[in-house]
Amino acid sequence: MEARYPSESCTTLTDLVLTGETNPLNNLFGGELLARMDRAAGIAAGRHSRRIVVTASVNHVAFNKAIPLGSVVTVEAKVSRAFRSSMEVYIDVWVEDRQSGDKTKANEAIYTFVAVNESGTPVAVPPITPETPLEKERFDAALRRKQLSLVLAGKMKPDDATELKALFI
Ligand SMILES: CC(=O)SCCNC(=O)CCNC(=O)[C@H](O)C(C)(C)COP(=O)(O)OP(=O)(O)OC[C@H]1O[C@@H](n2cnc3c(N)ncnc32)[C@H](O)[C@@H]1OP(=O)(O)O
């Protein structure tokens, strides 16, 4: 399969924070943000693989900054690394200042999607070639994150997590 670039999967969703999507402090409800990130990441993984994709894990979510009611929120998702059937998708969340238009990074998350056939069986996806320094940095660290996710899910023995062990040697 021919390699693809992260930019080919880049998916941007921009939307407002409306009443009904906020917590008692009038900030965006965490579950609503997770859902927006899942949608953007699913589209990105689908663009990379051109397959049905399912969310396999949510590996890292940092709610660093509250997002107030009425904010313009942009969720940007890109495949950072493709393995055999799984893809790591990196998501950056930006909040736009309505007067200046300046965007501030509010949150980030890392999801894993798996490409499957009509029966739900995992299928191979194209490899990915990172281009920018940030894409290369995320690509390089993705195997470590995959091993951590598999160990935490009980799907890999800690002894087999070579990339994690290398951090401490
Ligand atoms: C878009 C949506 O929201 S879909 C709804 C929510 N998601 C779902 O319903 C998915 C339900 N889960 C499933 O269907 C299955 O568990 C699957 C397809 C994710 C994985 O199936 P498995 O039988 O575990 O398959 P298998 O062991 O071959 O793993 C497939 C790939 O997923 C990876 N994987 C599985 N679990 C994890 C995990 N927790 N973290 C990271 N990667 C994982 C494996 O490493 C493997 O990757 P690779 O082929 O690139 O090496």
The ligand as an SDF file (V2000), in Angstrom:
LIG
                    3D

 51 53  0  0  0  0  0  0  0  0999 V2000
  -16.3820    5.5050   15.8000 C   0  0  0  0  0  0  0  0  0  0  0  0
  -16.8690    4.8820   17.0920 C   0  0  0  0  0  0  0  0  0  0  0  0
  -17.0960    5.5530   18.0290 O   0  0  0  0  0  0  0  0  0  0  0  0
  -16.9830    3.2180   17.1650 S   0  0  0  0  0  0  0  0  0  0  0  0
  -17.6690    2.8220   18.7580 C   0  0  0  0  0  0  0  0  0  0  0  0
  -16.6840    2.5950   19.7950 C   0  0  0  0  0  0  0  0  0  0  0  0
  -15.7320    1.5880   19.4370 N   0  0  0  0  0  0  0  0  0  0  0  0
  -16.0670    0.2800   19.2530 C   0  0  0  0  0  0  0  0  0  0  0  0
  -17.2010   -0.1460   19.2880 O   0  0  0  0  0  0  0  0  0  0  0  0
  -14.9320   -0.6590   19.0250 C   0  0  0  0  0  0  0  0  0  0  0  0
  -15.1460   -1.9760   19.7640 C   0  0  0  0  0  0  0  0  0  0  0  0
  -13.9110   -2.7580   19.7450 N   0  0  0  0  0  0  0  0  0  0  0  0
  -13.6100   -3.5630   18.7110 C   0  0  0  0  0  0  0  0  0  0  0  0
  -14.3410   -3.6820   17.7500 O   0  0  0  0  0  0  0  0  0  0  0  0
  -12.2900   -4.3180   18.7890 C   0  0  0  0  0  0  0  0  0  0  0  0
  -11.8660   -4.3700   20.1330 O   0  0  0  0  0  0  0  0  0  0  0  0
  -11.1730   -3.6450   17.9300 C   0  0  0  0  0  0  0  0  0  0  0  0
  -11.5350   -3.7200   16.4530 C   0  0  0  0  0  0  0  0  0  0  0  0
  -10.9360   -2.1820   18.3230 C   0  0  0  0  0  0  0  0  0  0  0  0
   -9.8390   -4.3960   18.1570 C   0  0  0  0  0  0  0  0  0  0  0  0
  -10.1090   -5.7580   17.9280 O   0  0  0  0  0  0  0  0  0  0  0  0
   -9.1280   -6.9140   18.4700 P   0  0  0  0  0  0  0  0  0  0  0  0
   -9.8310   -8.1780   18.3710 O   0  0  0  0  0  0  0  0  0  0  0  0
   -8.5270   -6.4850   19.7720 O   0  0  0  0  0  0  0  0  0  0  0  0
   -8.0790   -6.9310   17.3400 O   0  0  0  0  0  0  0  0  0  0  0  0
   -6.5160   -6.9950   17.4140 P   0  0  0  0  0  0  0  0  0  0  0  0
   -6.0200   -7.5930   18.6890 O   0  0  0  0  0  0  0  0  0  0  0  0
   -6.0790   -7.6090   16.1140 O   0  0  0  0  0  0  0  0  0  0  0  0
   -6.1230   -5.4530   17.4220 O   0  0  0  0  0  0  0  0  0  0  0  0
   -6.2940   -4.6820   16.2770 C   0  0  0  0  0  0  0  0  0  0  0  0
   -5.4070   -3.4810   16.4060 C   0  0  0  0  0  0  0  0  0  0  0  0
   -5.9120   -2.6570   17.4450 O   0  0  0  0  0  0  0  0  0  0  0  0
   -4.8590   -2.3460   18.3600 C   0  0  0  0  0  0  0  0  0  0  0  0
   -5.4670   -2.1540   19.6740 N   0  0  0  0  0  0  0  0  0  0  0  0
   -6.4020   -2.9440   20.2540 C   0  0  0  0  0  0  0  0  0  0  0  0
   -6.6960   -2.4390   21.4680 N   0  0  0  0  0  0  0  0  0  0  0  0
   -5.9380   -1.3300   21.6290 C   0  0  0  0  0  0  0  0  0  0  0  0
   -5.7690   -0.3780   22.6900 C   0  0  0  0  0  0  0  0  0  0  0  0
   -6.4560   -0.4580   23.8320 N   0  0  0  0  0  0  0  0  0  0  0  0
   -4.8790    0.6350   22.5090 N   0  0  0  0  0  0  0  0  0  0  0  0
   -4.1710    0.7520   21.3690 C   0  0  0  0  0  0  0  0  0  0  0  0
   -4.2860   -0.1190   20.3330 N   0  0  0  0  0  0  0  0  0  0  0  0
   -5.1520   -1.1400   20.4730 C   0  0  0  0  0  0  0  0  0  0  0  0
   -3.9450   -3.5700   18.2900 C   0  0  0  0  0  0  0  0  0  0  0  0
   -2.6480   -3.2700   18.7730 O   0  0  0  0  0  0  0  0  0  0  0  0
   -3.9600   -3.8230   16.7970 C   0  0  0  0  0  0  0  0  0  0  0  0
   -3.1310   -2.8410   16.1720 O   0  0  0  0  0  0  0  0  0  0  0  0
   -2.2540   -3.1800   14.8500 P   0  0  0  0  0  0  0  0  0  0  0  0
   -3.0690   -4.0800   13.9530 O   0  0  0  0  0  0  0  0  0  0  0  0
   -2.0360   -1.8460   14.2180 O   0  0  0  0  0  0  0  0  0  0  0  0
   -0.9880   -3.7990   15.3280 O   0  0  0  0  0  0  0  0  0  0  0  0
  1  2  1  0
  2  3  2  0
  2  4  1  0
  4  5  1  0
  5  6  1  0
  6  7  1  0
  7  8  1  0
  8  9  2  0
  8 10  1  0
 10 11  1  0
 11 12  1  0
 12 13  1  0
 13 14  2  0
 13 15  1  0
 15 16  1  0
 15 17  1  0
 17 18  1  0
 17 19  1  0
 17 20  1  0
 20 21  1  0
 21 22  1  0
 22 23  2  0
 22 24  1  0
 22 25  1  0
 25 26  1  0
 26 27  2  0
 26 28  1  0
 26 29  1  0
 29 30  1  0
 30 31  1  0
 31 32  1  0
 31 46  1  0
 32 33  1  0
 33 34  1  0
 33 44  1  0
 34 35  1  0
 34 43  1  0
 35 36  2  0
 36 37  1  0
 37 38  1  0
 37 43  2  0
 38 39  1  0
 38 40  2  0
 40 41  1  0
 41 42  2  0
 42 43  1  0
 44 45  1  0
 44 46  1  0
 46 47  1  0
 47 48  1  0
 48 49  2  0
 48 50  1  0
 48 51  1  0
M  END
$$$$
